């Protein structure tokens, strides 16, 4: 029996096809561009159902309405292979289900694959990705635990578990898993990412900055998502300490412009620009540089977490396509899962109102969406943007009571956070509490 580098059965004896499969699995788990070679491998090996199923699955990960159409040719080719390789057939079924938007079936099949082949870490990653987009954090943990049980010697499995622990607020366990991954492989990017989440959540800003700076040299060979996203995390640490110019430099050099056509690069840019503005920093014409790529997203309702950020970026750039995307979301919400109409649509309306200066309208719509934000996916750190928008709307609406409560709660995580303390100066002055305003200003002055 022919096996891949993790010990899972594959449907080829050809050395070049096997290498292509290994490059796909290892590259996908490690966020390396070599994973994209599976497309050429599949084209050169039409008799490998597994290679063609993987190629189709890769195209589904582009998070674009074009994904299913692009993946279909590989699904057909895999289906045409006259073989009965069990693992290949399960992946073909998973691809077919995903193209048909039957995500429950994809989840079932990917967990079945992991149960049958305990070292199949791609199945674990696929399952976690889809559950992540639905906000099912306990499922991430269940899969992460299975991945480590099946492949305890592989750093990637511990990285999968570390992030799952973090999203379940099990921060000590998350850090232990991340550090085990980094012991096995110091360059493991998902573990670095999970540890950044832990340190940000615990307000370990200086330690987090130092850690990410110490591993940033590993990111040069990663794909655009992992490269830009880990830099995005580092930018958040600098933003917390008022190093505004450094954050702008990171945006210009490492967050935007690497692969501007890609969904995750776009929302990372939107998110960081929004945070900069919410912190009172002038971002110049950067929204305009982002806008042409967002203008292609006016009918994109692939994922709610992505769509609402496309919309916000379009609105901040002053583009009328924001209204077109809102109309697409409204239409999609009629037939889609309830989360689209009950959470995504009010969130989109609230973000649009905020982007256009309507603080009261933003508060009204965001109040409906924020309690259920978990359901649209995205990490805790990513979804925090929407809480920051709601807080800014409170400040702009003069809701000093609500703002004071929210800001002081935020300060429980990081008492020295510069944007938070800047806002507290404003709030306490408005509330007639000069001593508290002076204390907040002193905290700001410590770093600026």
C-alpha positions as CSV (number, residue, x, y, z in Angstrom):
1,X,0.0,0.0,0.0
2,X,1.3,3.5,-0.9
3,X,1.2,6.0,1.9
4,X,1.7,9.7,2.3
5,X,4.3,11.2,4.6
6,X,1.8,11.1,7.6
7,X,1.1,7.4,7.0
8,X,-2.3,7.7,5.3
9,X,-3.2,5.6,2.3
10,X,-3.0,7.2,-1.2
11,X,-4.2,6.0,-4.6
12,X,-1.0,6.2,-6.5
13,X,2.4,4.6,-6.9
14,X,3.8,7.4,-9.1
15,X,6.6,9.2,-7.2
16,X,5.8,12.6,-8.6
17,X,2.1,12.3,-7.8
18,X,3.0,11.1,-4.3
19,X,5.3,14.1,-3.9
20,X,2.5,16.4,-5.0
21,X,0.1,14.9,-2.4
22,X,2.7,15.3,0.3
23,X,3.4,18.9,-0.7
24,X,-0.3,19.6,-0.6
25,X,-0.9,18.1,2.9
26,X,2.3,19.5,4.4
27,X,1.9,22.8,2.7
28,X,-1.7,23.2,3.6
29,X,-1.1,22.4,7.3
30,X,1.9,24.7,7.3
31,X,0.4,27.5,5.3
32,X,3.0,27.2,2.6
33,X,2.5,28.1,-1.1
34,X,3.6,24.6,-2.2
35,X,0.1,23.4,-1.3
36,X,-1.1,25.1,-4.5
37,X,1.0,22.6,-6.6
38,X,-1.8,20.1,-6.1
39,X,-3.6,21.7,-9.1
40,X,-0.7,20.9,-11.4
41,X,-0.3,17.5,-9.8
42,X,-4.0,16.7,-10.4
43,X,-3.8,17.9,-14.0
44,X,-0.8,15.6,-14.6
45,X,-2.5,12.6,-12.8
46,X,-6.1,12.3,-14.0
47,X,-6.0,8.7,-12.7
48,X,-5.6,9.9,-9.1
49,X,-9.0,10.5,-7.6
50,X,-7.4,11.7,-4.4
51,X,-5.2,14.3,-6.1
52,X,-8.2,15.7,-8.0
53,X,-10.4,15.7,-5.0
54,X,-7.7,17.6,-3.1
55,X,-7.4,20.1,-6.0
56,X,-11.1,20.7,-5.9
57,X,-11.1,21.2,-2.2
58,X,-8.3,23.7,-2.4
59,X,-10.4,25.8,-4.8
60,X,-13.3,25.7,-2.4
61,X,-11.0,27.4,0.1
62,X,-10.7,30.6,-2.0
63,X,-13.8,31.8,-0.3
64,X,-15.3,33.2,-3.5
65,X,-18.5,32.6,-5.4
66,X,-16.4,31.2,-8.2
67,X,-15.0,28.5,-6.0
68,X,-17.6,25.8,-6.8
69,X,-17.4,26.4,-10.5
70,X,-13.6,26.1,-10.5
71,X,-13.7,23.0,-8.3
72,X,-16.3,21.2,-10.4
73,X,-13.8,20.2,-13.2
74,X,-11.7,18.4,-10.6
75,X,-14.8,16.7,-9.0
76,X,-15.8,15.4,-12.4
77,X,-12.3,14.1,-13.1
78,X,-12.1,12.4,-9.7
79,X,-15.5,10.8,-10.2
80,X,-14.4,9.5,-13.6
81,X,-11.6,7.5,-12.1
82,X,-12.5,3.8,-12.2
83,X,-11.3,2.9,-8.7
84,X,-12.5,2.0,-5.2
85,X,-9.9,3.6,-3.0
86,X,-11.8,4.2,0.2
87,X,-10.0,7.4,1.3
88,X,-10.1,8.9,-2.2
89,X,-13.9,8.2,-2.4
90,X,-14.5,9.8,0.9
91,X,-12.7,12.9,-0.1
92,X,-14.6,12.9,-3.4
93,X,-17.8,12.7,-1.5
94,X,-16.7,15.6,0.8
95,X,-15.9,17.7,-2.3
96,X,-19.2,17.0,-3.9
97,X,-21.1,17.9,-0.7
98,X,-19.2,21.2,-0.3
99,X,-19.9,22.2,-3.9
100,X,-23.5,21.5,-3.2
101,X,-23.3,23.6,-0.1
102,X,-24.1,20.7,2.2
103,X,-21.8,21.7,4.9
104,X,-23.3,19.2,7.5
105,X,-22.3,16.4,5.2
106,X,-18.8,17.8,4.7
107,X,-18.4,17.9,8.5
108,X,-19.7,14.4,8.9
109,X,-17.4,13.0,6.2
110,X,-14.3,14.9,7.4
111,X,-14.8,13.6,11.0
112,X,-15.4,10.1,9.6
113,X,-12.1,10.4,7.7
114,X,-10.3,11.4,10.9
115,X,-11.8,8.5,12.7
116,X,-10.8,6.0,10.1
117,X,-7.4,7.5,9.4
118,X,-6.3,9.1,12.8
119,X,-3.2,10.7,11.2
120,X,-5.3,12.4,8.5
121,X,-4.6,16.0,9.7
122,X,-6.0,17.5,6.5
123,X,-9.4,16.1,7.4
124,X,-9.0,17.6,10.9
125,X,-8.1,21.0,9.4
126,X,-11.0,20.9,7.0
127,X,-13.4,20.1,9.8
128,X,-12.0,22.8,12.0
129,X,-12.2,25.4,9.2
130,X,-15.9,24.8,8.6
131,X,-16.8,24.6,12.3
132,X,-14.8,27.8,12.9
133,X,-16.9,29.6,10.3
134,X,-20.0,28.6,12.2
135,X,-18.6,29.5,15.6
136,X,-18.7,25.9,17.0
137,X,-15.7,26.1,19.3
138,X,-16.3,22.9,21.2
139,X,-16.2,21.0,17.9
140,X,-12.8,22.5,17.2
141,X,-11.6,21.2,20.5
142,X,-13.1,17.7,19.9
143,X,-11.3,17.5,16.6
144,X,-8.1,19.0,17.9
145,X,-7.9,16.4,20.7
146,X,-8.4,13.6,18.1
147,X,-5.7,15.1,15.9
148,X,-3.2,15.1,18.7
149,X,-4.2,11.6,19.8
150,X,-3.5,10.4,16.2
151,X,-0.4,12.3,15.4
152,X,1.3,13.4,18.7
153,X,4.6,13.6,16.9
154,X,3.5,16.2,14.4
155,X,3.6,19.9,15.4
156,X,0.6,20.8,13.3
157,X,-1.7,18.7,15.4
158,X,-0.7,20.5,18.5
159,X,-1.2,23.8,16.7
160,X,-4.8,22.7,15.8
161,X,-5.4,21.9,19.4
162,X,-3.9,25.1,20.7
163,X,-6.2,27.3,18.7
164,X,-9.2,25.2,19.7
165,X,-8.4,25.6,23.3
166,X,-8.0,29.3,22.9
167,X,-11.3,29.7,21.2
168,X,-12.9,27.8,24.1
169,X,-11.3,30.3,26.6
170,X,-9.0,27.5,27.9
171,X,-6.0,29.8,27.8
172,X,-3.6,27.8,30.0
173,X,-4.2,24.7,27.9
174,X,-3.9,26.7,24.7
175,X,-0.5,28.0,25.7
176,X,0.7,24.5,26.7
177,X,-0.3,23.1,23.4
178,X,1.2,25.9,21.4
179,X,4.5,25.6,23.2
180,X,4.5,21.8,22.6
181,X,4.0,22.5,18.9
182,X,6.8,25.0,18.9
183,X,9.1,22.6,20.7
184,X,8.5,20.1,17.9
185,X,8.8,22.7,15.2
186,X,9.7,26.3,16.1
187,X,8.4,27.6,12.8
188,X,4.9,26.2,13.2
189,X,2.8,29.3,12.2
190,X,-0.6,28.2,13.6
191,X,0.9,27.6,17.0
192,X,2.6,31.0,16.9
193,X,-0.8,32.4,16.0
194,X,-2.6,30.7,18.8
195,X,0.0,31.9,21.3
196,X,-0.5,35.5,20.0
197,X,-4.2,35.1,20.8
198,X,-3.5,33.9,24.3
199,X,-1.1,36.8,25.1
200,X,-3.4,39.4,23.6
201,X,-6.4,38.1,25.6
202,X,-4.3,38.1,28.8
203,X,-3.0,41.6,28.2
204,X,0.6,40.4,27.9
205,X,1.3,43.1,25.4
206,X,5.1,43.5,25.8
207,X,5.6,39.8,25.9
208,X,3.4,39.2,22.9
209,X,5.2,41.9,20.9
210,X,8.6,40.4,21.8
211,X,7.5,36.9,20.9
212,X,6.0,37.7,17.5
213,X,9.0,39.9,16.6
214,X,11.2,36.9,17.5
215,X,9.4,34.5,15.2
216,X,8.5,36.9,12.3
217,X,11.5,35.7,10.3
218,X,9.6,32.4,9.8
219,X,6.7,34.1,8.0
220,X,8.6,35.1,4.8
221,X,7.8,31.7,3.1
222,X,4.2,31.4,4.1
223,X,1.1,31.9,2.0
224,X,-0.5,35.4,2.0
225,X,-3.1,34.6,4.6
226,X,-0.7,33.3,7.3
227,X,1.9,35.9,6.5
228,X,-0.5,38.9,6.6
229,X,-2.5,37.5,9.5
230,X,0.4,37.0,11.9
231,X,1.6,40.5,11.0
232,X,-1.9,41.7,11.7
233,X,-1.6,40.2,15.2
234,X,1.7,41.9,15.8
235,X,0.1,45.2,14.7
236,X,-2.6,44.8,17.4
237,X,0.1,44.6,20.1
238,X,1.7,47.8,18.8
239,X,-1.6,49.5,18.6
240,X,-2.3,48.7,22.2
241,X,0.8,50.7,23.2
242,X,0.1,53.7,21.0
243,X,2.8,53.0,18.5
244,X,0.6,54.3,15.7
245,X,3.3,54.8,13.1
246,X,4.6,51.3,13.5
247,X,1.1,50.0,12.9
248,X,0.8,52.0,9.7
249,X,4.2,50.6,8.6
250,X,3.0,47.1,9.2
251,X,-0.1,47.7,7.3
252,X,1.7,49.1,4.3
253,X,4.6,46.6,4.3
254,X,3.0,43.3,5.5
255,X,-0.8,43.4,5.7
256,X,-2.0,44.9,2.5
257,X,-0.7,44.3,-1.0
258,X,0.7,40.8,-0.7
259,X,-2.3,39.1,-2.5
260,X,-4.9,41.8,-2.7
261,X,-7.4,39.6,-4.6
262,X,-7.7,37.2,-1.7
263,X,-10.6,37.4,0.8
264,X,-8.6,37.0,3.9
265,X,-6.1,39.7,2.9
266,X,-9.0,42.0,2.2
267,X,-10.7,41.6,5.5
268,X,-7.4,41.8,7.4
269,X,-6.8,45.1,5.8
270,X,-10.4,46.3,6.5
271,X,-10.1,45.2,10.1
272,X,-6.8,46.9,10.7
273,X,-7.7,50.2,9.0
274,X,-10.9,50.3,11.0
275,X,-9.1,49.7,14.3
276,X,-6.6,52.5,13.4
277,X,-9.5,54.9,12.7
278,X,-11.3,53.9,15.9
279,X,-8.1,54.7,17.8
280,X,-8.2,58.2,16.3
281,X,-5.4,57.6,13.7
282,X,-5.6,59.2,10.2
283,X,-5.2,56.4,7.6
284,X,-4.9,58.8,4.7
285,X,-6.0,57.4,1.3
286,X,-5.6,53.7,2.3
287,X,-9.3,53.0,2.1
288,X,-9.2,54.1,-1.5
289,X,-6.4,51.7,-2.3
290,X,-8.4,48.8,-0.9
291,X,-11.7,49.8,-2.6
292,X,-11.2,48.5,-6.1
293,X,-10.8,44.9,-4.8
294,X,-13.8,45.3,-2.5
295,X,-15.9,46.6,-5.4
296,X,-15.7,43.1,-7.0
297,X,-17.4,41.7,-3.9
298,X,-20.8,43.3,-4.3
299,X,-22.6,40.0,-4.8
300,X,-20.4,37.9,-2.5
301,X,-22.4,36.2,0.2
302,X,-20.1,33.2,0.7
303,X,-19.5,33.8,4.4
304,X,-21.2,36.3,6.7
305,X,-18.0,37.2,8.6
306,X,-16.4,38.2,5.3
307,X,-19.3,40.0,3.7
308,X,-19.9,42.4,6.5
309,X,-16.3,43.5,6.4
310,X,-16.3,44.0,2.6
311,X,-19.4,46.2,3.2
312,X,-17.7,48.3,5.9
313,X,-14.6,48.8,3.8
314,X,-16.7,49.9,0.8
315,X,-18.7,52.3,3.0
316,X,-15.5,53.8,4.5
317,X,-14.2,54.3,1.0
318,X,-17.4,56.1,0.1
319,X,-18.3,53.7,-2.5
320,X,-22.0,53.1,-3.6
321,X,-21.3,49.4,-3.9
322,X,-21.8,49.2,-0.2
323,X,-25.5,49.5,-0.8
324,X,-25.4,46.9,-3.5
325,X,-23.7,44.4,-1.2
326,X,-26.3,45.2,1.5
327,X,-29.1,44.5,-1.0
328,X,-27.4,41.2,-1.9
329,X,-27.2,40.3,1.8
330,X,-30.9,41.2,2.3
331,X,-31.9,39.0,-0.7
332,X,-29.7,36.1,0.4
333,X,-31.0,36.2,3.9
334,X,-34.5,35.2,2.7
335,X,-33.4,31.7,1.7
336,X,-30.2,31.1,3.6
337,X,-29.6,29.8,7.1
338,X,-31.3,32.0,9.9
339,X,-27.9,33.5,10.9
340,X,-27.9,35.6,7.7
341,X,-31.2,37.3,8.5
342,X,-31.0,37.4,12.3
343,X,-27.4,38.3,12.8
344,X,-25.6,39.2,9.6
345,X,-28.1,41.6,8.2
346,X,-28.5,43.7,11.3
347,X,-24.8,43.7,11.8
348,X,-24.3,44.9,8.2
349,X,-26.8,47.6,8.7
350,X,-25.2,48.7,11.9
351,X,-21.7,48.8,10.3
352,X,-23.0,50.7,7.3
353,X,-24.7,53.3,9.6
354,X,-21.5,53.7,11.6
355,X,-19.3,54.1,8.5
356,X,-21.6,56.9,7.3
357,X,-21.7,58.7,10.7
358,X,-25.1,57.6,12.0
359,X,-24.2,56.6,15.5
360,X,-27.7,56.1,16.7
361,X,-28.6,54.0,13.8
362,X,-25.5,51.9,14.3
363,X,-26.4,51.3,18.0
364,X,-29.9,50.2,17.1
365,X,-28.8,47.6,14.6
366,X,-25.7,46.4,16.4
367,X,-27.8,45.8,19.5
368,X,-29.6,43.0,17.6
369,X,-26.4,41.4,16.3
370,X,-23.8,41.6,19.0
371,X,-25.2,39.0,21.4
372,X,-25.0,36.4,18.6
373,X,-21.8,37.4,16.9
374,X,-20.3,34.0,17.6
375,X,-22.6,32.5,15.0
376,X,-21.0,34.2,12.0
377,X,-17.5,32.8,12.6
378,X,-14.2,34.7,13.0
379,X,-12.0,34.5,16.1
380,X,-12.6,36.4,19.3
381,X,-9.9,38.8,18.3
382,X,-11.4,39.4,14.9
383,X,-14.9,39.8,16.1
384,X,-13.8,42.3,18.7
385,X,-13.8,44.8,15.8
386,X,-17.6,44.9,15.9
387,X,-17.6,45.6,19.7
388,X,-15.2,48.4,19.1
389,X,-17.5,49.9,16.4
390,X,-20.4,49.7,18.8
391,X,-18.3,51.4,21.5
392,X,-17.3,54.1,19.1
393,X,-21.0,54.6,18.2
394,X,-21.7,55.1,22.0
395,X,-19.0,57.7,22.2
396,X,-20.3,59.6,19.1
397,X,-23.8,59.4,20.4
398,X,-22.8,60.8,23.8
399,X,-23.8,57.7,25.7
400,X,-21.2,58.3,28.4
401,X,-22.7,55.9,30.9
402,X,-22.6,52.9,28.6
403,X,-19.2,53.9,27.2
404,X,-17.7,54.1,30.7
405,X,-19.0,50.6,31.6
406,X,-17.7,49.1,28.3
407,X,-14.3,50.8,28.5
408,X,-13.5,49.9,32.0
409,X,-14.5,46.3,31.3
410,X,-12.1,46.3,28.3
411,X,-9.4,47.7,30.7
412,X,-9.7,44.5,32.8
413,X,-7.9,42.7,30.0
414,X,-5.2,45.3,29.5
415,X,-5.1,48.2,31.9
416,X,-2.6,50.2,29.9
417,X,-4.3,49.9,26.4
418,X,-3.7,53.3,24.9
419,X,-6.9,53.5,22.7
420,X,-9.1,52.5,25.6
421,X,-7.5,55.0,28.0
422,X,-7.7,57.8,25.3
423,X,-11.4,57.2,25.2
424,X,-11.7,57.1,28.9
425,X,-10.2,60.6,29.2
426,X,-13.0,61.9,26.9
427,X,-15.6,59.9,28.8
428,X,-14.6,61.0,32.3
429,X,-14.3,64.6,31.3
430,X,-17.9,64.5,29.9
431,X,-19.0,62.8,33.2
432,X,-17.5,65.5,35.3
433,X,-14.9,63.2,36.9
434,X,-11.6,65.1,36.4
435,X,-9.5,62.8,38.7
436,X,-10.5,59.7,36.7
437,X,-9.8,61.6,33.5
438,X,-6.3,62.6,34.7
439,X,-5.6,59.0,35.7
440,X,-6.5,57.8,32.3
441,X,-4.4,60.5,30.7
442,X,-1.4,59.5,32.8
443,X,-1.8,55.9,31.5
444,X,-1.8,57.2,28.0
445,X,1.2,59.4,28.6
446,X,3.3,56.5,29.9
447,X,3.5,55.2,26.3
448,X,3.1,58.3,24.1
